[in-house]
Each structure stands twice: as structure tokens, then as C-alpha cells.
Amino acid sequence: MQKAPGETDLAPPAGPPSGSEGADGRAGGRGFFGHPRGLATLFATEAWERFSYYGMKAILLYYMYDRATEGGLGIAPSTASSLIAVYGASIYLAAIAGGWLSDRLLGARRATLYGGVLIMLGHICLALPAGRGALYASMALIVLGTGLLKPNVSTAVGSLYAKNDPRRDAGFSIYYMGISVGAVLAPLLVGTLGQGFDYHLGFGLAALGMAAGLVVYTRGGRHLSPADLRPSNPLHRSDIRPARVLVAAAVLTTLTALLVATALTGSLTADAVVDGISVLAVALPLGYFTVMLRSSRTTPRERAGVRAYIPLFVAAVFFWFIQEQGASVLALYADRSTDLGALGFTVPSSWFQSTGSLVLICLTPLFAVLWVRLGSRQPPAPAKFSLGLVLAGFSYVLLVYPALQSGKSNPLWLFASFAVVTIGEILLSPIGLSVTTQLAPAAFVTQTMGLWLASNAAAQGVSAQVVQLYDRDHAATYFGVIGGASIVVGLALLAALPTVQRRIRTATGAPSAALGREAIRRGA
């Protein structure tokens, strides 16, 4: 299961200035497993929000391509898979904008509340039998809402602690457990209700989950940090330059005119939207890299760090490309190519979506202990990236054999595939977070974290085009080519390890193995 923005893919945000008080009025305030009481509020809020999101996601593809007589919308499976991919890409792009809105205009508290309300409304749209219009409205609402909520809940956790508070990393570990708990339970409950009874009932349960999260958040607001009520870097009149306003207005006007024109001419189709978001998702990181490498504010030493980051970014794109197809290609394979009754009882196809979260809960603590015990003997960060990507590729190669067999495959193959790619995620995701924060140029710290989010957006933007090639008759070829290509890229990164490490040492003055230890320190 891939963490959404604000989860393990984001560094624990800086807390209030050293010496500041916790949210409950005391810098050392305790009340939830020895932590500030506000952590319980955020733990429950995020557990419910993830319950709503992963519950919706577990049945969305099936709702989109099932026939109308079976309660679905009758969208072609290839188009439905593409829409799922650009949906994910849009969420990551929105998270970049949502972080800016919170920092400059709204503050984390209001951004989280507004985001939660939009998400709940999005689920309500799906709970109503209103056809494709409701589907597209729900997607827009959930993209906007998640973009506001996800970066800011994580920020609120960091705000509960002073920078030097020794409980800080453990607090993030507890918070992430709430994410995983919600993500494990959602497909089991929402999936069973949606597939066993009615899709709209399943979406309604997801809406109730988000509503419960909002209740918890508003009732527990008094335990959160007062700093979350204000923007951390408020926008002042002096920041509003007329030239920039005119450029922004011109761009917005042009985009609106294009949108209206394509709608009036009938050109605004689902395929056109998929293509547009795919282009944006790929263009954004290219723009980020170009600006950082060419900027006069980037020092030669920092430029070496950006160049070292490029192969890691490419590896991350390949990894998320496979991992995120769990909700599209693998969901389709589960529903149409897997013997769901082979274990002696019928397994709803949506249940496979819980596998990754369950593996994360079980194995993440073991890996954390392993890295601590290995200490300076642990593999350097790029080597972990390489191994994570190789495992992702192997998770697809693993499906080639069952896909070649006549008839439907045993579900254990698919469970194993989900488990293998999740082990790869444990190796790559927290290390990627640490490398991103370490190699970011001083003038582009926030933008570089946005670049890490953009790796997932780019992956899903490309995936939106590629998933259209998947079909049941050629599944073995699809899994073999993509899995094999990812393994090759992972081995190529391993071969380039000396060069990457040399650039990392140039940029940071420390061996890249230290980046792995930094990830452990952050609670990864």
C-alpha cells in the first residue's frame, strides 16, 4: 500500500520553536501512551480518513466497469483503469498546491477541516445513484479535499512537539499505525458491503467514516497546537506583485477558455482529461529539475546533490508505477483472472487491497530493528532503492506463471505479489523521504519535497496510458515486460552506485548510508 501525501512519504514537519508548549498547554504534556493528547485526535482522524479513502478505492474500479444491471456504470475496463491512475496522479498534484494554501493562506487547522468536508461530500456523491456525473463530481471533490487535508494532518502531528522533544519520532510511528489500521479495515468492510450488497452502500460507509473523522477532529481540536490556527508563512501584501498576478490571471483565463471551448465542441472527453493530466504529471517534475539545476540560488555543491537525486527519482517513478497499479491492473486481475473460491470460501476481490497495509504493520518494525542493529554496516540508501525496485519488478514477474496457465489462478499468487511489492516499499519509501530532505537545495526545500510527491504523480500519469494495454489474454506479457524492465532499471541503479554515492558525498559531506540512519531517526 502506498502512503498518500502526508504519510511516510513526508518528513515529520518541523515542530514549534524549541521550548514552545505542546498543544495541551505543556511542552511535556502527556495523555496518549505518554504523548500529547492531541496525538489521539490526529491518530483517530487519520485512521477514519484513510478508512474512507481506501474503502472507496477498493471498490471504485469495479463500480466503474460493472454493467448497469449489476449496479455499475458500464465504463470500459481500460478506460476505468486509466481514470483510476489519473485520479491518483491528481491527488498528488493537489497535495503540492494544498501545502502552499495552508502555509500561506489557511493554516493547517482550517485546511484540514475544509479538506475533510470536501472528501465527505465526494463520498456522498458516490453514495447517490446519480451516474457518471456524480462519479466525476466525487473525483473532483476528493482530489481537492485530499490535497488540503493530507499534508496538513502530518504537519499538525509535528506541531505537537518541540523540536528537541525525544517523543517526537515515536509519536509519528503511532500516527502512521493509525493510517495502516484504517487502510487494513477499509477494504474488508467497505469492500464486503459494496460488492456483496450495493456499491452505493459501500460508498455511503466510506462517507460515514470521513464524517466520524471530522467529528473526532473538531471535538479534539482543543488538544492541538494553537500554531495550526495560523498560516506558517502568511501571504503579505508585499508578496503580491502585480506582474505575477497578471500572469496568473492570464493563465487561469486561458485554461478556463480552453475548458469551455472543449466542452462546447464535445472534445472534453474522459480520454482527453486522462491525456491532459498525464502530460501535466510528467511535465511538473521536469520543470522542478530544470529550475533547480539552472537557478543561481543553487550552489555547485547542491547542484551535485540534485544530479545524484535524478537516478533515485527515476527509480521511484518506476516503483510507484508498479505499486499504484494495485488499485487498477491488479484489482482487475483479482476480479477476472483469480479463483476467488480456491481457499474454501469466496474472497471478495476488494480484500486484496488490504494485503499491503497488513504487511506494513507486521514488517516495518522488524526492518527498523534490522537497520538499527546493522548500524554503519547497513546498505547505502541507493542500494536500498535498487533492491526496492527489483522487488517491485519481481512482484510482477511472479504473476507471469499463473497468468500463463489455463483457467483462473490461485489467489495466493496475488497475495504474494502484493506482499513482495510492499516489502520493496518499506525499503524505498522512507529512504526516499530521507534522501529528499538531505539533498534538497537550501533555496528549494519545500519544492524538493513537492518533487518527491511528483514522482508518484508522474508514475501514475504514465500508468494512465500504459494500463490501457492490459487485457486478460495478454496478462503474462504485460507483467513480464513491465516487471522485467523494472528489474533492469533497479540493477542499473546498483551498477551506478559508486557514481551516485560520490555525488551524495559531495552534496552532504557524509556517506549515503548515513541517510538510512537518518530515516530511522525520523521514525521510518
Residue, then its C-alpha position, 0 to 999 in steps of 0.5 A: m500500500q502506498k502512503a498518500p501525501g502526508e504519510t511516510d512519504l513526508a518528513p515529520p514537519a518541523g515542530p514549534p520553536s524549541g521550548s514552545e508548549g505542546a498543544d495541551g498547554r505543556a511542552g511535556g504534556r502527556g495523555f496518549f501512551g505518554h504523548p500529547r493528547g492531541l496525538a489521539t485526535l490526529f491518530a483517530t482522524e487519520a485512521w477514519e480518513r484513510f478508512s474512507y479513502y481506501g474503502m472507496k478505492a477498493i471498490l471504485l474500479y469495479y463500480m466503474y466497469d460493472r454493467a448497469t444491471e449489476g449496479g455499475l456504470g458500464i465504463a470500459p475496463s481500460t478506460a476505468s483503469s486509466l481514470i483510476a491512475v489519473y485520479g491518483a496522479s491528481i491527488y498528488l498534484a493537489a497535495i503540492a498546491g494544498g501545502w502552499l494554501s495552508d502555509r500561506l493562506l489557511g493554516a493547517r487547522r482550517a485546511t484540514l477541516y475544509g479538506g475533510v468536508l470536501i472528501m465527505l461530500g465526494h463520498i456522498c456523491l458516490a453514495l447517490p445513484a446519480g451516474r457518471g456525473a456524480l462519479y466525476a463530481s466525487m473525483a473532483l471533490i476528493v482530489l481537492g479535499t485530499g490535497l488540503l487535508k493530507p499534508n496538513v494532518s502530518t504537519a499538525v502531528g509535528s506541531l505537537y512537539a518541540k523540536n528537541d522533544p525525544r517523543r517526537d519520532a515515536g509519536f509519528s510511528i503511532y500516527y502512521m499505525g493509525i493510517s495502516v489500521g484504517a487502510v487494513l479495515a477499509p477494504l474488508l468492510v467497505g469492500t464486503l458491503g459494496q460488492g456483496f450488497d450495493y456499491h452505493l452502500g459501500f460508498g455511503l460507509a466510506a462517507l460515514g467514516m470521513a464524517a466520524g473523522l471530522v467529528v473526532y477532529t473538531r471535538g479534539g481540536r482543543h488538544l492541538s497546537p494553537a500554531d495550526l490556527r495560523p498560516s506558517n508563512p502568511l501571504h503579505r501584501s508585499d508578496i503580491r506583485p502585480a506582474r505575477v498576478l497578471v500572469a496568473a490571471a492570464v493563465l487561469t483565463t486561458l485554461t478556463a477558455l480552453l475548458v469551455a471551448t472543449a466542452l462546447t465542441g464535445s472534445l472534453t472527453a474522459d480520454a482527453v482529461v486522462d491525456g491532459i493530466s498525464v502530460l501535466a504529471v510528467a511535465l511538473p517534475l521536469g520543470y522542478f529539475t530544470v529550475m533547480l539545476r539552472s537557478s543561481r540560488t543553487t550552489p555547485r555543491e547542491r547542484a551535485g546533490v540534485r544530479a545524484y537525486i535524478p537516478l533515485f527519482v527515476a527509480a521511484v517513478f518506476f516503483w510507484f508505477i508498479q505499486e499504484q497499479g494495485a488499485s487498477v491492473l491488479a484489482l482487475y486481475a483479482d476480479r477476472s483472472t483469480d479463483l476467488g473460491a480456491l481457499g474454501f470460501t469466496v474472497p471478495s476481490s476488494w480484500f486484496q487491497s488490504t494485503g499491503s497495509l497488513v504487511l506494513i504493520c507486521l514488517t516495518p518494525l522488524f526492518a527498523v530493528l534490522w537497520v538499527r542493529l546493522g548500524s554503519r554496516q547497513p546498505p547505502a540508501p541507493a542500494k536500498f532503492s535498487l533492491g526496492l525496485v527489483l522487488a517491485g519488478f519481481s512482484y510482477v514477474l511472479l504473476v507471469y506463471p499463473a497468468l500463463q496457465s489455463g483457467k483462473s489462478n490461485p489467489l495466493w499468487l496475488f497475495a504474494s505479489f502484493a506482499v513482495v511489492t510492499i516489502g520493496e516499499i518499506l525499503l524505498s519509501p522512507i529512504g526516499l523521504s530521507v534522501t529528499t530532505q538531505l539533498a534538497p537545495a537550501a533555496f528549494v526545500t519545500q519544492t524538493m519535497g513537492l518533487w518527491l510527491a511528483s514522482n508518484a504523480a508522474a508514475q501514475g500519469v504514465s500508468a494512465q496510458v500504459v494500463q490501457l494495454y492490459d487485457r486478460d489474454h495478454a496478462a503474462t506479457y504485460f507483467g513480464v515486460i513491465g516487471g522485467a524492465s523494472i528489474v533492469v532499471g533497479l540493477a542499473l541503479l546498483a551498477a551506478l552506485p559508486t557514481v551516485q554515492r560520490r555525488i551524495r558525498t559531495a552534496t552532504g559531506a557524509p556517506s549515503a548510508a548515513l541517510g538510512r540512519e537518518a530515516i530511522r531517526r525520523g521514525a521510518 
